[in-house]
Amino acid sequence: MTRIGGAELVDWNLAVATAARMSRPGPEVTREEARGVVAELRRHANASEQHVRAYTGLTAVGDDTPVLVVDRPGWVRANAAGFRTLLGPLGERVAERRAGVPGGAAFSAVGSKITGVQLGMLLSFLSSRVLGQYETFAPATPGLPGGARGGRLLLVAPNIVHVERELAVDPTDFRLWVCLHEETHRTQFTAVPWLRDHLENEIQAFIAEADIDPATFLDRLRQAAQSLTGRGDETSGEPAGAGTGDGADPTTGDGAEPGTGGTREPGTREPGTGEPGKGESSKGDGGLADLVQTPRQREILERLTAVMSLLEGHADFVMDGVGPQVVPSVAEIREKFTKRREAGAGRVDRVLRRLLGMDAKLRQYREGERFVRTVVEEVGMAGFNKVWTSPNTLPTHAEIADPREWVARVRPTGSAS
């Protein structure tokens, strides 16, 4: 438990309570409909396991990770636990900075409450956006079991129902399509045993290099929280809360979660999601990632961005590659979902997407999928799977942009036929 001067860096109970109080209940369904959705998602998750492994050629090693169908409060509880685990070292560093400062303990006690409320507001916002998520570093909590080495797959039932209705697509096809993406993430980590430890080491190295001013960090959280109530931009002319409708920026992935093909994206996303795109400035865009980027961190951030792009792009490639065989309406779903994903919705979403790194997340889907598709076309799936051999065979940031550089360096054998 991370404590600062007798108080935790974040009041996690207050964060969860705040998120639960602010979370919307989701679409209206009868009790029977709800049971049917849960049962169907579980069936699709089981079926997706075989579809993904047959398509990718990856085989899980000792897979004991559970599949949990949750509501929005359940997603909040799971992610608060993930935040708490991942932010432990960061809390210790902040504690060192405050040690011996007059009034530091009192400031910490009050600050943990403020941060708890603000994180709760952000978790509430995100809880209506995420469709599914593989939690790589999930600690087991009451009612939310995890695998022996951590890890669990979450499917957020009300959000899936909301989006399938809004897109007017076949519910059975859409639910299976989402499960294919999330099962790909689970397969990535269960079939490649070293991947979890590698990603955790990179994230902890990133945090260890942090040089955070607590007041500035809290100010950025305040900006994000105020965006949710419409107080962050009083001159915009939009009503408070504009653009906060459910699922305005859905992600079929590890949305806001530590370490998933995320690998939900804590930070509020993994550190790797704050990377600026081509032609964008890496300074002064107001994102939370800007607060923790020393020169050494930038090196780590570049590697993390490449890994997260690979994981997200691979999941998108697989869900569409498997799709035509088992999801008859996959082309319609992909077209509608991509338009919705890229559009966003209003001022609030635009502000939060910048603060939380969501725009970078969308780039990861596009650039990563292009990397995977190009490599598979050139050397086949068996050749592409050389990427999972060791950390040394993971693509660099430059290789994500130019897949043939990776092929030339790794020289994978395989056939595209």
KOLTI-995506 format. One record per residue (C-alpha): residue number from 1; y, z, x. Coordinates in steps of 0.02 Angstrom, whole numbers, plus 32768, in hexadecimal, padded with zeros to 4 digits. Example, Ala and Ser with C-alpha at 12.3 -4.5 7.8 and 13.67 -1.06 7.14 Angstrom:
<sites>
+-----+------+------+------+
| pos |   c2 |   c3 |   c1 |
+-----+------+------+------+
|   1 | 7F1F | 8186 | 8267 |
|   2 | 7FCB | 8165 | 82AC |
+-----+------+------+------+
</sites>
This chain:
<sites>
+-----+------+------+------+
| pos |   c2 |   c3 |   c1 |
+-----+------+------+------+
|   1 | 8000 | 8000 | 8000 |
|   2 | 80A5 | 7FCC | 804B |
|   3 | 8126 | 8057 | 8044 |
|   4 | 81D4 | 8065 | 808A |
|   5 | 821C | 8112 | 80A2 |
|   6 | 81A7 | 8155 | 801C |
|   7 | 81C4 | 80C4 | 7FA5 |
|   8 | 816A | 801E | 7F9A |
|   9 | 81C6 | 7F7F | 7FC6 |
|  10 | 81A3 | 7F46 | 7F13 |
|  11 | 817C | 7FB0 | 7E7B |
|  12 | 80E4 | 7F4A | 7E4B |
|  13 | 80C0 | 7FA8 | 7DAB |
|  14 | 8171 | 7F84 | 7D72 |
|  15 | 815F | 7ECD | 7DA5 |
|  16 | 80C2 | 7EB9 | 7D3B |
|  17 | 810E | 7F18 | 7CA9 |
|  18 | 81AC | 7EAF | 7CB0 |
|  19 | 8148 | 7E0D | 7CB4 |
|  20 | 80DA | 7E45 | 7C24 |
|  21 | 8173 | 7E73 | 7BBD |
|  22 | 81C8 | 7DCB | 7BDE |
|  23 | 8131 | 7D58 | 7BD7 |
|  24 | 8125 | 7CE7 | 7B41 |
|  25 | 8086 | 7CF6 | 7ADB |
|  26 | 8055 | 7C3F | 7AE9 |
|  27 | 8028 | 7BBF | 7A63 |
|  28 | 7FE6 | 7BF9 | 79BB |
|  29 | 7F2A | 7BF1 | 79AC |
|  30 | 7EAF | 7C48 | 7939 |
|  31 | 7E34 | 7CC5 | 797F |
|  32 | 7DA9 | 7C46 | 796C |
|  33 | 7E0E | 7BBF | 79C3 |
|  34 | 7E33 | 7C35 | 7A53 |
|  35 | 7D7C | 7C5E | 7A68 |
|  36 | 7D53 | 7BA5 | 7A65 |
|  37 | 7DD4 | 7B7E | 7AEC |
|  38 | 7D92 | 7C08 | 7B5D |
|  39 | 7CDE | 7BD2 | 7B47 |
|  40 | 7D07 | 7B1B | 7B67 |
|  41 | 7D6B | 7B43 | 7C05 |
|  42 | 7CD9 | 7BA7 | 7C48 |
|  43 | 7C61 | 7B18 | 7C25 |
|  44 | 7CD6 | 7A9B | 7C78 |
|  45 | 7CEC | 7B0B | 7D10 |
|  46 | 7C2F | 7B13 | 7D27 |
|  47 | 7C1C | 7A57 | 7D0F |
|  48 | 7CAD | 7A33 | 7D85 |
|  49 | 7C53 | 7A8B | 7E12 |
|  50 | 7BCA | 7A07 | 7E16 |
|  51 | 7C41 | 7975 | 7DF8 |
|  52 | 7CB3 | 79A9 | 7E88 |
|  53 | 7C28 | 79CB | 7F03 |
|  54 | 7BCF | 7927 | 7EDC |
|  55 | 7C71 | 78C5 | 7EF2 |
|  56 | 7CAF | 791C | 7F90 |
|  57 | 7C0B | 793E | 7FE9 |
|  58 | 7C43 | 79F2 | 8007 |
|  59 | 7BC6 | 7A7F | 7FEB |
|  60 | 7BF9 | 7B33 | 7FCE |
|  61 | 7BBA | 7BB9 | 8044 |
|  62 | 7B8F | 7C5B | 7FE9 |
|  63 | 7C05 | 7C3A | 7F58 |
|  64 | 7C1C | 7CD9 | 7EF2 |
|  65 | 7CCC | 7CBA | 7EB3 |
|  66 | 7CE0 | 7CD8 | 7DF8 |
|  67 | 7D33 | 7C66 | 7D79 |
|  68 | 7DAA | 7CC8 | 7D08 |
|  69 | 7DFE | 7C83 | 7C6C |
|  70 | 7E9C | 7CEA | 7C58 |
|  71 | 7F38 | 7CF6 | 7BEE |
|  72 | 7FE8 | 7D00 | 7C36 |
|  73 | 7FE8 | 7DBE | 7C52 |
|  74 | 7F40 | 7DAC | 7CAA |
|  75 | 7F89 | 7D29 | 7D1E |
|  76 | 801C | 7D9D | 7D43 |
|  77 | 7FAA | 7E2F | 7D6F |
|  78 | 7F41 | 7DC3 | 7DE3 |
|  79 | 7FD7 | 7D7A | 7E3D |
|  80 | 8031 | 7E20 | 7E4D |
|  81 | 7F96 | 7E60 | 7EA8 |
|  82 | 7F9B | 7DC7 | 7F19 |
|  83 | 8054 | 7DDF | 7F3D |
|  84 | 8035 | 7E95 | 7F68 |
|  85 | 7FAC | 7E6B | 7FE3 |
|  86 | 800A | 7DDF | 803A |
|  87 | 80B2 | 7E37 | 8044 |
|  88 | 806C | 7ED3 | 8095 |
|  89 | 8099 | 7EA1 | 8148 |
|  90 | 8144 | 7E68 | 810F |
|  91 | 8164 | 7F12 | 80C3 |
|  92 | 8138 | 7F65 | 8167 |
|  93 | 81B7 | 7EFA | 81C3 |
|  94 | 823E | 7F25 | 8147 |
|  95 | 820F | 7FDC | 8159 |
|  96 | 822B | 7FD1 | 8215 |
|  97 | 82D9 | 7F8B | 81F8 |
|  98 | 8306 | 8019 | 8182 |
|  99 | 82BB | 80A5 | 81E9 |
| 100 | 833F | 8124 | 8213 |
| 101 | 83C7 | 80D0 | 81AC |
| 102 | 842B | 8153 | 814B |
| 103 | 8400 | 8146 | 8093 |
| 104 | 8374 | 80CD | 80B7 |
| 105 | 82F3 | 812B | 8050 |
| 106 | 8364 | 8134 | 7FB6 |
| 107 | 838F | 807C | 7FC7 |
| 108 | 82D7 | 8051 | 7FD4 |
| 109 | 82AB | 80B3 | 7F38 |
| 110 | 8331 | 805B | 7ED2 |
| 111 | 8311 | 7FB3 | 7F25 |
| 112 | 8258 | 7FB7 | 7EF9 |
| 113 | 8284 | 7FC9 | 7E41 |
| 114 | 8302 | 7F3A | 7E48 |
| 115 | 8288 | 7ECA | 7EA6 |
| 116 | 81FE | 7EF9 | 7E2C |
| 117 | 8265 | 7EC1 | 7D97 |
| 118 | 829B | 7E1F | 7DED |
| 119 | 81EB | 7DF1 | 7E25 |
| 120 | 81AE | 7E1B | 7D77 |
| 121 | 8229 | 7D9E | 7D2E |
| 122 | 81EF | 7D17 | 7DA7 |
| 123 | 8138 | 7D3C | 7D83 |
| 124 | 815C | 7D30 | 7CCA |
| 125 | 81AD | 7C86 | 7CE2 |
| 126 | 811E | 7C45 | 7D4C |
| 127 | 8098 | 7C8B | 7CD9 |
| 128 | 80C3 | 7C06 | 7C58 |
| 129 | 80BD | 7B78 | 7CD8 |
| 130 | 8019 | 7B89 | 7D35 |
| 131 | 7F7F | 7B39 | 7CE7 |
| 132 | 7F00 | 7B72 | 7D67 |
| 133 | 7EF7 | 7BBE | 7E12 |
| 134 | 7E7A | 7BE8 | 7E9A |
| 135 | 7EAD | 7C8E | 7EE5 |
| 136 | 7E75 | 7C8D | 7F99 |
| 137 | 7EA7 | 7D3F | 7FC7 |
| 138 | 7E85 | 7D91 | 7F20 |
| 139 | 7E62 | 7E4C | 7F29 |
| 140 | 7DEB | 7E87 | 7EA1 |
| 141 | 7E49 | 7EE6 | 7E1B |
| 142 | 7E11 | 7F38 | 7D77 |
| 143 | 7DE3 | 7EAD | 7CFF |
| 144 | 7E00 | 7E28 | 7D85 |
| 145 | 7D69 | 7E20 | 7DFA |
| 146 | 7D6C | 7DBD | 7E9B |
| 147 | 7CED | 7D79 | 7F16 |
| 148 | 7CA8 | 7DDF | 7FA7 |
| 149 | 7D28 | 7D93 | 801F |
| 150 | 7DAD | 7D83 | 7F9A |
| 151 | 7DC8 | 7CEC | 7F2F |
| 152 | 7DC0 | 7CC6 | 7E76 |
| 153 | 7DE9 | 7C33 | 7E08 |
| 154 | 7E64 | 7C50 | 7D7A |
| 155 | 7E79 | 7BDE | 7CE3 |
| 156 | 7F11 | 7C0B | 7C78 |
| 157 | 7ED6 | 7BDF | 7BC9 |
| 158 | 7F7B | 7BE6 | 7B67 |
| 159 | 7FD4 | 7B76 | 7BE3 |
| 160 | 7F49 | 7AF5 | 7BE1 |
| 161 | 7F4E | 7AF0 | 7B23 |
| 162 | 800C | 7AE4 | 7B23 |
| 163 | 8010 | 7A50 | 7B9B |
| 164 | 7F81 | 79F0 | 7B4A |
| 165 | 7FDB | 79FD | 7AA3 |
| 166 | 8082 | 79CA | 7AEB |
| 167 | 8036 | 7933 | 7B44 |
| 168 | 7FD1 | 7907 | 7AA8 |
| 169 | 7F34 | 78E8 | 7B0F |
| 170 | 7E7D | 7907 | 7AE9 |
| 171 | 7E65 | 79C4 | 7AFD |
| 172 | 7DB3 | 79BA | 7B3E |
| 173 | 7DE0 | 7937 | 7BC0 |
| 174 | 7E7D | 7994 | 7BF7 |
| 175 | 7E23 | 7A3A | 7C0C |
| 176 | 7D9B | 79EA | 7C77 |
| 177 | 7E1F | 798D | 7CDD |
| 178 | 7E78 | 7A30 | 7D05 |
| 179 | 7DD4 | 7A84 | 7D33 |
| 180 | 7DAB | 79F6 | 7DAC |
| 181 | 7E4B | 7A18 | 7E0D |
| 182 | 7E31 | 7AD3 | 7E17 |
| 183 | 7D78 | 7AC3 | 7E41 |
| 184 | 7DA9 | 7A52 | 7ED2 |
| 185 | 7E11 | 7ADF | 7F19 |
| 186 | 7D82 | 7B5A | 7F05 |
| 187 | 7D0D | 7AE0 | 7F5B |
| 188 | 7D86 | 7AC8 | 7FEB |
| 189 | 7D83 | 7B80 | 8015 |
| 190 | 7CCC | 7BA5 | 7FEF |
| 191 | 7C8B | 7B0C | 804C |
| 192 | 7CFC | 7B25 | 80E4 |
| 193 | 7CE3 | 7BDC | 8116 |
| 194 | 7D65 | 7BDD | 81A1 |
| 195 | 7DF0 | 7B99 | 8132 |
| 196 | 7E1B | 7C3D | 80DD |
| 197 | 7E2C | 7C9E | 8180 |
| 198 | 7E8F | 7C12 | 81D1 |
| 199 | 7F0A | 7C0B | 8141 |
| 200 | 7F1B | 7CC8 | 813C |
| 201 | 7F3C | 7CD0 | 81F7 |
| 202 | 7FC3 | 7C4B | 81E8 |
| 203 | 8017 | 7CA4 | 8157 |
| 204 | 8012 | 7D4C | 81AE |
| 205 | 8057 | 7CFE | 824D |
| 206 | 80E3 | 7CB4 | 81E3 |
| 207 | 8109 | 7D5F | 8198 |
| 208 | 80FE | 7DB6 | 8242 |
| 209 | 818B | 7D47 | 827F |
| 210 | 81F9 | 7D72 | 81EB |
| 211 | 82A8 | 7DB1 | 820F |
| 212 | 82DE | 7DDC | 815F |
| 213 | 837D | 7E2F | 8127 |
| 214 | 8342 | 7E93 | 808E |
| 215 | 83EA | 7E84 | 8036 |
| 216 | 83E7 | 7DC7 | 8047 |
| 217 | 8333 | 7DBD | 800B |
| 218 | 835E | 7E26 | 7F72 |
| 219 | 83F6 | 7DB9 | 7F52 |
| 220 | 8389 | 7D1D | 7F4D |
| 221 | 8312 | 7D72 | 7ED4 |
| 222 | 83A9 | 7DA3 | 7E6A |
| 223 | 83E2 | 7CED | 7E66 |
| 224 | 8336 | 7CB6 | 7E2B |
| 225 | 832C | 7D3F | 7DA8 |
| 226 | 83DB | 7D1B | 7D66 |
| 227 | 83AB | 7C64 | 7D54 |
| 228 | 832C | 7C9A | 7CD2 |
| 229 | 83B2 | 7CED | 7C67 |
| 230 | 8433 | 7C65 | 7C7E |
| 231 | 84AA | 7CD6 | 7CE0 |
| 232 | 8498 | 7C7D | 7D85 |
| 233 | 850B | 7BEC | 7D58 |
| 234 | 858B | 7C1D | 7CD7 |
| 235 | 85EB | 7B7A | 7CE8 |
| 236 | 8559 | 7B07 | 7CC0 |
| 237 | 8580 | 7AFA | 7C08 |
| 238 | 84C8 | 7B11 | 7BDD |
| 239 | 8491 | 7BA0 | 7B6E |
| 240 | 843C | 7C33 | 7BC1 |
| 241 | 8384 | 7C13 | 7BDF |
| 242 | 8392 | 7B57 | 7BCC |
| 243 | 82FA | 7AFD | 7C0C |
| 244 | 8284 | 7B92 | 7C0E |
| 245 | 820A | 7B4C | 7B90 |
| 246 | 8152 | 7B6C | 7BB1 |
| 247 | 8103 | 7AFD | 7C33 |
| 248 | 81A2 | 7AA4 | 7C67 |
| 249 | 815F | 7A86 | 7D15 |
| 250 | 80A3 | 7A96 | 7D0D |
| 251 | 8037 | 7A95 | 7DA6 |
| 252 | 7F7C | 7A86 | 7DA8 |
| 253 | 7F69 | 7AEA | 7E43 |
| 254 | 7F8E | 7B85 | 7E9C |
| 255 | 8034 | 7B8A | 7E51 |
| 256 | 8080 | 7C2B | 7E8E |
| 257 | 7FF5 | 7C77 | 7EEA |
| 258 | 7FD1 | 7CA9 | 7F9D |
| 259 | 7F66 | 7C35 | 8000 |
| 260 | 7F17 | 7BBE | 7F86 |
| 261 | 7F0F | 7B05 | 7F93 |
| 262 | 7F8E | 7B7A | 7F41 |
| 263 | 7F73 | 7BA9 | 7F69 |
| 264 | 7FF2 | 7BF6 | 7EF7 |
| 265 | 805D | 7BD3 | 7F26 |
| 266 | 80A9 | 7CEB | 7F5E |
| 267 | 8142 | 7CEE | 7FC2 |
| 268 | 814A | 7CA6 | 7F16 |
| 269 | 80EA | 7C18 | 7F60 |
| 270 | 8094 | 7C0B | 8006 |
| 271 | 810D | 7BFF | 8096 |
| 272 | 80DB | 7B49 | 80A9 |
| 273 | 8130 | 7B14 | 8008 |
| 274 | 81E2 | 7B22 | 8044 |
| 275 | 81DE | 7A8E | 80BA |
| 276 | 826D | 7A15 | 809C |
| 277 | 8242 | 7960 | 807B |
| 278 | 827E | 78C9 | 80DB |
| 279 | 8339 | 78BC | 80DC |
| 280 | 8350 | 796E | 809E |
| 281 | 83A3 | 79F9 | 80FC |
| 282 | 8337 | 7A8C | 812E |
| 283 | 83CC | 7B00 | 8123 |
| 284 | 8435 | 7B42 | 8097 |
| 285 | 83D2 | 7B05 | 8000 |
| 286 | 83C6 | 7BB6 | 7FBC |
| 287 | 8307 | 7BC1 | 7FBE |
| 288 | 82AC | 7C63 | 7FE3 |
| 289 | 8253 | 7C0F | 8075 |
| 290 | 82FB | 7BF8 | 80CC |
| 291 | 8304 | 7CB4 | 80E7 |
| 292 | 826E | 7CBD | 815A |
| 293 | 8274 | 7C26 | 81CD |
| 294 | 8285 | 7C54 | 8284 |
| 295 | 825D | 7BC9 | 8302 |
| 296 | 81AC | 7C0B | 8314 |
| 297 | 819A | 7C12 | 8257 |
| 298 | 81CF | 7B5E | 8248 |
| 299 | 813B | 7B2C | 82B5 |
| 300 | 80C4 | 7B90 | 8247 |
| 301 | 8119 | 7B50 | 81AB |
| 302 | 80FB | 7A9D | 81E0 |
| 303 | 8041 | 7ABF | 81F6 |
| 304 | 8037 | 7B1B | 8150 |
| 305 | 8090 | 7A8E | 80F7 |
| 306 | 8012 | 7A11 | 813C |
| 307 | 7F7E | 7A7C | 8106 |
| 308 | 7FC3 | 7A9B | 8058 |
| 309 | 7FE9 | 79E1 | 8044 |
| 310 | 7F35 | 79BB | 8075 |
| 311 | 7EED | 7A39 | 7FFA |
| 312 | 7F5A | 7A05 | 7F68 |
| 313 | 7F48 | 794B | 7F8A |
| 314 | 7E8B | 795B | 7F9B |
| 315 | 7E81 | 79B5 | 7EF3 |
| 316 | 7EEA | 792F | 7E9E |
| 317 | 7E83 | 78A4 | 7EEE |
| 318 | 7DDE | 78F3 | 7EB8 |
| 319 | 7E12 | 791B | 7E06 |
| 320 | 7E43 | 7865 | 7DEA |
| 321 | 7DB0 | 7820 | 7E4D |
| 322 | 7D30 | 7883 | 7DEA |
| 323 | 7D94 | 786C | 7D4C |
| 324 | 7D64 | 77BC | 7D12 |
| 325 | 7CAD | 77EB | 7D16 |
| 326 | 7CBC | 7887 | 7CAC |
| 327 | 7D6C | 7884 | 7C5F |
| 328 | 7D7E | 77E4 | 7BF8 |
| 329 | 7E3A | 77F7 | 7BDD |
| 330 | 7E65 | 7827 | 7C91 |
| 331 | 7EDE | 7796 | 7CA9 |
| 332 | 7F44 | 77C9 | 7C11 |
| 333 | 7F42 | 7880 | 7C45 |
| 334 | 7F79 | 785A | 7CF7 |
| 335 | 8008 | 77EA | 7CBF |
| 336 | 804C | 7866 | 7C41 |
| 337 | 8032 | 78FE | 7CB0 |
| 338 | 8084 | 78AF | 7D48 |
| 339 | 811F | 7882 | 7CE4 |
| 340 | 8129 | 7933 | 7CA1 |
| 341 | 810C | 7983 | 7D4B |
| 342 | 8196 | 791F | 7D9E |
| 343 | 8215 | 792C | 7D12 |
| 344 | 8231 | 79E7 | 7D10 |
| 345 | 8299 | 7A2B | 7C81 |
| 346 | 834F | 7A5D | 7C8A |
| 347 | 83BF | 7AC3 | 7CF8 |
| 348 | 8354 | 7B5F | 7D02 |
| 349 | 82BD | 7B01 | 7D3F |
| 350 | 8325 | 7AA4 | 7DBF |
| 351 | 836A | 7B46 | 7E07 |
| 352 | 82C1 | 7B9B | 7E0D |
| 353 | 8269 | 7B03 | 7E53 |
| 354 | 82E3 | 7B09 | 7EE5 |
| 355 | 82D5 | 7BC5 | 7EFE |
| 356 | 8218 | 7BCA | 7EF1 |
| 357 | 81F1 | 7B2C | 7F51 |
| 358 | 81AA | 7ACE | 7EBC |
| 359 | 81FA | 7A29 | 7EEB |
| 360 | 81A3 | 7A34 | 7F93 |
| 361 | 8103 | 7A59 | 7F35 |
| 362 | 8113 | 79B4 | 7ED6 |
| 363 | 8129 | 7959 | 7F7B |
| 364 | 8089 | 79AC | 7FB9 |
| 365 | 8027 | 7962 | 7F28 |
| 366 | 806A | 78B3 | 7F49 |
| 367 | 8063 | 78B1 | 8007 |
| 368 | 7FBC | 790B | 8011 |
| 369 | 7F69 | 789A | 7F92 |
| 370 | 7FA8 | 7801 | 7FF0 |
| 371 | 7F60 | 7847 | 8093 |
| 372 | 7EB5 | 7866 | 8046 |
| 373 | 7EAF | 77BF | 7FEC |
| 374 | 7EE0 | 775E | 8089 |
| 375 | 7E60 | 77B5 | 80F7 |
| 376 | 7DD3 | 77A2 | 8078 |
| 377 | 7DFA | 76EA | 8063 |
| 378 | 7DF3 | 76D2 | 8120 |
| 379 | 7D5E | 773E | 8155 |
| 380 | 7D09 | 7774 | 80B2 |
| 381 | 7CF0 | 7824 | 806D |
| 382 | 7C79 | 7857 | 80F7 |
| 383 | 7CFA | 7824 | 8178 |
| 384 | 7D84 | 787F | 811B |
| 385 | 7D1B | 791E | 8115 |
| 386 | 7D2E | 792D | 81D2 |
| 387 | 7DD4 | 797D | 81A3 |
| 388 | 7D73 | 7A1B | 8178 |
| 389 | 7D1E | 7A2A | 8224 |
| 390 | 7D99 | 7AA6 | 8271 |
| 391 | 7E52 | 7AD3 | 8275 |
| 392 | 7E65 | 7A4E | 82FD |
| 393 | 7E32 | 79C4 | 8285 |
| 394 | 7EAF | 79F3 | 81FE |
| 395 | 7F3C | 7974 | 81EF |
| 396 | 7FE4 | 7999 | 823B |
| 397 | 8085 | 7987 | 81DB |
| 398 | 80A2 | 78DC | 822B |
| 399 | 7FF0 | 78A5 | 8203 |
| 400 | 8005 | 78CF | 814B |
| 401 | 8093 | 7850 | 814B |
| 402 | 802F | 77D2 | 81B3 |
| 403 | 7F74 | 77E9 | 818E |
| 404 | 7F40 | 7766 | 820E |
| 405 | 7F81 | 77DA | 8297 |
| 406 | 7F00 | 785A | 825E |
| 407 | 7E77 | 77D6 | 825B |
| 408 | 7EA6 | 77A0 | 830C |
| 409 | 7EA5 | 7853 | 834D |
| 410 | 7E09 | 7896 | 82F7 |
| 411 | 7DA9 | 77F1 | 82F9 |
| 412 | 7D3C | 781D | 8263 |
| 413 | 7CA2 | 77B4 | 8246 |
| 414 | 7C7B | 7775 | 819A |
| 415 | 7C82 | 76E0 | 812A |
| 416 | 7CFD | 76B7 | 80A0 |
| 417 | 7C79 | 7653 | 8044 |
+-----+------+------+------+
</sites>
